Amino acid sequence: MARKSVFGQTREQELRNFIMEQMLKGGGWAAALFFGGLILAVVLRYVGAAMIGA
């Protein structure tokens, strides 16, 4: 269950906003790489599953 924060956002949106802020500051390149890799891994997993299932 998504818990609402002070600003009425979900934790996920809050985290995404925080990551964007860090990247804009220039110190978040490691976070950008990490989350980019995470997203890529998820996408590849779904694509792979779809190809195997087809």
Buried (B, 14 or more C-beta within 10 A) or exposed (E): EEEEEEEEBEEEEBEEEEBEEBBEEEEBEEBEEEBEEEEEEEEEEEEEEEEEEE
